[in-house]
Amino acid sequence: MSAEPAVPTSGRAAAWVVGAFAFLTVYFTGAFPPFANGNELSRYEMISAMAEDGTFAIDGAIARLGDHEDKSVSGGRFYSNKAPGLAFAAYPVYRLLRPVLPRPGPGTASPIFVLTRLLTVSLACLLALRRFAARLAEIGPPAAVALVTLAVALGTPFLFYARSFFSHAWTAALLFLAWDRLRRGEEANGSTRGARAAALAGLLAAWAAISEYTVAPLAAALALRAASGRSPRRFVAFAVAAAVPLALLGWYDRVCFGSPWTLSSAREALPEYAALAGAGLFGFRLPSPKIALAYCVDPARGVLLFSPFLLWSVVGAARWWRTGRSRGDWWMVVAGLGVFFVLLCGYPNWHGGWSLGSRYLLPGVFFAALPLAWALDGPSSRGLFLAATTLSVGTHVLLTASWPHFPIEMTWPAATGSLWFLEHGWVAPNLATLLDLPAWPSLLPPAAVAVFALAEATRAALPVRPAAAVALLLGAAPLSAFLLRPPQPPYLGRLWRAGVLGAYSGRDDARTELRATALEAITPREKRQAIQMWRWLGPRQREP
């Protein structure tokens, strides 16, 4: 069968994948009351402070919405310790919603928070995914488009962070949209239209940088890419537009911390965070090979264990180079990601605390996946890639079906954490649970949508070798083995999941699981850990 008839099928399949992603970001609310993640709450309180109090200081917002660890202190007042770009972008959305929605209450479960997240982070991610699929259709075989789009959308932590108010998926979207606009500027007919596209690219790239400072190498790679073009006018437009967010950041830092060169991380309120940020350069030290290895294969975070399809990016990058096409883009992707990765390998807190996957690497996900278009030109490569994608999608759909914030002690969290929580009846809050429908049935619609997206991407990828059914089974087998016989997490991990279930799910108020796990302690160290966990997450009035 020729490739040409497959083009519309591939396009429809990619559209179904993007649609499935959109459904999942809307279906899950992202809020786990009474728990409110400090990372999200810190930004949310900054928005609330700007809108409700007319100030960047979050003291009043803390009183309304709750306290947390993610704050900075300056002049006796508290501020968000986060880069302000996402909060700045969400502020007008919040103001538009506020006249028709009540003032938010404590935590992040208010409708205004969910809608603000949807109209900023989720919307940007949806637009980026759609443009990513379109670019794949231009450079790769049609049979690979939907499959690669599916792998990125549902087979990485992008699936979760696109429905949260963290900055990782947000910056991934802005960076890719910036590159896409830069390319559109070069493809445009007319210098004025090209300059406008380049200006938007510069604005998006710099806005990503002021939303998450660690993406500066990727933003710089985009700037170098703009400079390498043949039109000085487009580069000037890129640079002038990029200066706007950077000037906004300088003004914010001067107002809050006394100098345009003082970032919020330099004024951390929590002593542990202050010590971390004060070491090295903004908390970054010399790159560590040990951290690099952990990013790749750590059983609690490793990207190559949870998203093994990314191994094909290496093959794709090599083939891309041999084609001689778009060398400027090749250097932007390879060099930008290389510097970005090496920089993050110098951050001691590489695991990100309570986290889903290696979240600090997520901003580069679209650029890391772009070379895949060159790696899947034959049935055998697509068949093996389909198996890896099946494993990746199954893992992340399960990881995001319940509580998603795991400490580094929770190795193989899909089996040891997510499955365990689901067995105890705790599912991720969603539109069905808001209507008081049973927990397990509420997961049937998103599960069906994910399976449908996988089926459509598989159909569009045909022919594949081994046969599609075999490839799907090869991908599902490792995850199934882990689920049937889940590995035992270390004692501290078992304590943690029992404590979290009791403190945040509403299904074990008596802390039955935590008490039982605490009484399993044998060594003096385990007994100390049990007492500490009970005091932290157990009923305040009781000791085991």
N, C-alpha and C positions, 0 to 999 in steps of 0.2 A: 504494500500500500504506500503510495507516495506521501510526502510530507505535506503537500499543499492542502488536501482535504482535511488534515488534522488541525489546521489553523483555527477555524471557527470553534471546533470542539475544545481546543486548548484555551481559547479566549473565554468561552462559556465556563469552563472548569475553573479558570483563575477567578472569574467573577463570582462563582459560587464560594470559592475559598475566602475571598474578601468579604462576601456577605456573611459567611459563617463567623468570621472574626468579628464583624460588626455586631452580630447577634449576641455573641458571648460577652463583649464589653458592656452591652446594655443589660443583659440578663442578670449578670452578677453585680450586686451593689458595691462590693469592695469593702464594706464596713463590717466590723466584728464587734458590735456592742456587747458588754460594756468596755471592751478593750478599744483604745484609740492609739494607733501607731504614732510614736513621737515624730517620726520623719514627716508624715503627712500632716499631723496636727500642728507642727511648728510653722509650716507654710500657710496652712489654713488660718492660723491665728494672726499671721501677718496681714493676710487679706482682710480678716475681720477687723483688725486694728485700724487699717487704712480706711475702711468703709464706715465703721461704726464710731471710731474714736478720733479719726483724722490724724493719726500718728503712726510711725513705724514701730514704736515701742509696743510690746505685746502684754504688758502687765494687766491691763483691763481684760484683754482677750483670755489670758490665763485664768482669771477669776471666773469668766463665763464658761469657757470650754474645757478647762482642766489643765493641770500642770504636767510637765514632762521633762526629759533630760536634754532635749535638742534645742538649747537656747544659749545665747550669748549675753554678756552683761557689759554695759558701758554707762558711765555717769549715774550709777545707781538704778538703772532701768534695764529691763530684759528686752532682748530682740531675738528674732529667729536666727539660728546659727547656719541657716541654709543660704546658698546662693539665691539671689532674689528674683531671677528671671521668670521662673514659673509663676510666682506670686504676682509679679507685675502683669503678666499676660492674663492671669485669671481674675485680676481685680475688676476690669470693666464687665466681665461676665457676671461676677457676683453682684455688682451694682445694678445690672439690668434685671437680675432675678429677684433682688431684694424687695422691690415694691410689691411683688405678688406672692412672696413667700415669707413666712414668719422669721423672726430673729432666731438664729440657730441656738440650740441648747448644747449641753456638754457633749464632748466627744465628736465623732465624725460621721454619725449616723443620720444627720439631718438631711432632708431632701435637697437643700440648697448646696450642701457639700457634694452630694452625688452628682447633681446636675452641673455644677461648676467643673468637676472632674471630667464628666462626659463631654462638655463643650470646649475643653482645652486639651488635656492629655489624650483622651480617647479619640477625639476628632482628628487631631494631628497625626496620631498613629494610623488611623484609617486612611487618611489621605496619602501618607507615606507608603503604606502597603499597596495601595492602588497604583501609585506611580512606580513602585518597585516592580510590580507585575508587568506594567507597560514597558519598562526598560528591558526587562528580561525578554519580552517578546521581540524586541528589536535586535538583540545581540545573540540570543541562544536558539537552540532548536525548539520548535513549538511544543514538542512533547515534554520538555522540561519545565515549562513556564509555571503551570499550576502546581507541580510537585515541589519546586523550589519555594514558591510562594507559601505553600502549605507548611513546609519545613520551618520557615522563619516565623510564620504567624502563630502556629500551634505547637511547634516543636522546640521552642526556646522560652526563657522567662519573659519574653515580650508578651506572651499570652496573659500573664498576670499583671505586669507593670503597666500595661496599656489600660488597665481598669483600676489603677491606683493613682494616688497623687504624689508618687515619687517622681524624681526627675529623669530617671534612666531611660525609659521608653520615650518620654517627651523629647529628650535631646537626641536620641536615635532618629526620631522622626524629623526633627528640625534639620539635622545634619544631612540626611539623605535628600530632603526637599530642597536644601540649599544647593547640593550638587546637581539635582535635577533641573533646577532653575538656571544654574550656570550653563548646563548643557543646552537648555532651551534658548538661552541668550546667544549661544554660538550658532544654533540652528536657525535663528530668526532671520527673516528678511528685513533688512533695514537696521541702521545703527541705533535709532531711538528705541525701537522695541528690544533690541539686544541689550542696551544699557539698562533699561527698566528691569529686565529679567536678572541681570547681574546685580543690580541694586537690591532686589529682593533676596537674592542668594546671599549677599553680604549681611543683610539684616538678619536673616535666619541663622547663619553661621555664628554671628556674634551673639545672638540671643541664646543660642545653645550654650555658648561659652559662659554667659553670665547666669545660666540656669544650673550648670554643673561645671565647676572650674577644671576638673580633670580632663574635660574634652577639648581643652585648649590645643593640644597637638593636632586633633582632627580638624578643628576650625582653622588652624594655621595651614594645614595641608590644603584645605579648600582655598585659602587666600593665595597660596603659591600656585595652585591650579589656575586661579583667575589671572594671575600675573603672567602665566606661561602662554596665555592666548595671544592672538595676533592683533587684538584691538585694545590699545591703551585706554580708550574711552570706557570700555566695559570694566576694566580693572579699576579705574578711578571711581566708577559708579559703585562697584563692590566695596571699595575701601571707605568711601564717604558714608555709605549706608551702614557699614559695620561699625563706624565710629559712634553712631547714635546709641546703641545699647551699651557700648563701653563707657560713654559719657554718662549715661544713666546710672551705671554701676558706680562710677566715681562719685557722682552726686550723692547716691544713697550711702555709700561708705563714709563720706565726709559728714553727712547729717547724723548718722548713727554712731560712728566710731571715731570721729574727729579728723580723719584724713582720707582722701580718695584712694590711698594706697594701703589702707588697713582693711583687710577682709574680716568677715564675721568670725571665721575660724581662729583668728588671733585673739578673740575676746570670749573664748568658750567659758561658760559658767561652771560646768562640771569639771572638777579637778582632773579626772582621768582623761577627759577629752582635751583639756588644756595642755596636759603633759604630752599627749600624743601630737597635737598640733605644733607644740613648741620645739619638738625635736626635728633636726634636719631642716629642710626647706619646706615650710608649710606642712610638716608632718611626713614628708617624703625623704627617704634615705637612699643609699646606693641600692640598685636593683639586686634582688636575691634570687638565685637559681631555684632555691627551695620554694619560694612563693610562686615562681613561674610554673614549676611542676605541679604545685597544689592547684593553681588555676585550671590546669588541664585535666588532672586525674584524681583530685581529692574526692573521696567517696561521699562527701557531703556537699561539694560545690563544683566538681570538675566538669568543665564544659564539654570535654570529649567523651565523658561517660553519660551525661544527660542529653547532649545534642551531638551524637557521633557523626551525623551527616556532615558536620563542618570539616571533617577530614578531607572531603572532596574539594574543599576550597584551595588546598595546596596544589592539587592536580590542576584545578581550573586556572589558578594564577600562572602556573608554568605554561599551560597551553595558550593562555591569553597572551603572554609575552611572545611566544613563538609566532603568533599571527601577525605581530607588528601593528595591530590596530590600537588606537586610543592610548598611546604610550603615556600621555599626560595623566590620564585617569588611572592607568596601571600604577604609576609612581605615587599618585595621591593615595590610592588604596593601600598598597604594600608598605610604603614608607610611613604614611600617617598611622596605620594600624600598628606598625612595628614600634614607633616611638611611643604611641599611646600604651601599648602593652608593657614595654620596658619601664615606663614611668610608673605604672600601677604595681609593677613587681618590686618597687621600693617603698610600698606602703604597708607598714606592719599589720594594720587592721584590714588586711586584704579581703577577709571573709565577710565583712560587712555586718557582723553581729547577727541578730535574728534576721534571716534573709531567705529568699528563694533563689538558689543558684548563685553564680558569680555576677551579682547585679552591677558591679562597677565596670565590667566589660561590656554590658549590654548596649551602651551608646554606639558601639562600632558594629552592631549586628548586620545592618544592611550592607555595609561595605565589605564585611567578612564574607557575606553570602553572595555578593555580586559575581565573583569569579566562578561560582557554581554553574553559570550559564555555559561556560566553556568545557565543563567536565562531564556533561551528560549527553554526549552525542551518539551513544550507541545503546542497544538493548541491554547489554551486560552491565554497563555503568549505571543505567537507570534502574535495573533490577536490584542491584546491591544498594543503591541509594534509597530506593523505595523501602527496603528492609530497615535501613538505618533511620529513615524518616518515621516509619511506623513505631519503632522503639521510642523515638524522641517525642512524637505526638502523644502516644499512650502515657509516657512518663509525666509529661507536663499537664495533660488533661487531669490525670489523677492528682498531681501535686496541687493543682488549683481548685480541686473539688471540695477541699476543706481548708483548715487552718494552713496558711502558706509560709509563715515566718518561723524558720527553723534555726536553732543555734548550730555551731560547728560540731557539737557533740552528737548531733543526730545524723549519723551516717546512713546512706541510702534512704533518704527521707520519704520517698514515695511509698516504700514498703513498711518502714519502721514507724513513720509518722502519719502520713495521709491515710493509708489503709486502716491503721489503728484508730484514728479519729472517726473515720467513716463507720467502722464496726461499732463504735460507741454512739452512733447516730448524729454525729456533728458534721454538718455540711456547710459550705460557703454560703453566706446570706445571698439571696437572690429574689427575683420578683415573685416567685411562687411562695417562698417562705414568708415574704412580707404579707401575703394573703392567708397566712397560717395554714398552708398546705403541708402535708407530711414531708419530712426531710428527704428521705430516699427518693420518692417519686419526683421531687423537685429537680433532681439531677438527670432525669430521663430526657427532657428536651435538649439541654446542652450536649449530652452524650450522643444523642441521635444526630444532632447537627455536626458534631466532630466526625462521626463515622461517615456521614454523607459527604463531607468535604474530602475525607480520605479516599472514599470510593470514586468521587469525580476526578480527583487528581490522578488516581491510579488508572482510570479509564483513559484519560488524556495522555498518559505516559506510554501507553502500549505502542509497539511491542516491547516487552521487557524479558530479560533472562536472569535468573530463573523465572518461571511463569509467575504471574501476579499473585496467585494464591499461595505459592511457595514463598515468595518474597515477603508477603504479609505475615505468614506464619513464622518465618525466620526472625522478623522484627519483633513479633509479639512474644516469642518464646522466652527470651531472657527476662522480660518484665513479668511474665506469667510465673516463671520459676521463682522469682523473688517474692511474688505475692502469695504463692502457695506455701512457701517455706521462708518467711521473712527472716533476715538475720537479726540477731539480738543486739540492740544498741547498747553502748556502755551504760553503767549504772546511772551516771548523771543524766544521760539522755532519757532513760526510763523515768527518772524522777521528774524531769522537766515536762515530758508529755503528760504525765499524770497531774502535775500541778497546773499546767495550762488548761487542761480539760476541766478541772474543778473550778478554776478562777474565772474562765472566760466563756465557757460553753453554755452554762446554765443547766447542765445535765448531771452534775455531780457536786451539788452545793455542800454535801456532807464530807467531801474530799475522801470518798471511799477508796478510790484508786490511789491517791497520793498516800494515804495511810498504809495501804497494803504494800506499796512499793517501799515506803520508808522503813517498814518493819523487815524488809528483806536485806537491809544493810548488814554486812558482816565485818568488814575491816573498819578500823577507826576512822579512816578517811571517808568511807561511805556513810558512816554514822554522822560525821560532821556535815556532810553534804545533805543528808536527810533532814537534819535539824534546821540547816539554813534554808532549804527549800520549803519546809513547813512554815517557818517564820515568815517567809516571803509570800507564798501563794496559798498557804493553808488558812483555816479559820483563825482569826486573831486570838481567840480566847483559849485555844486548846494546843497542847503539845502531844506528840505521839508517844 
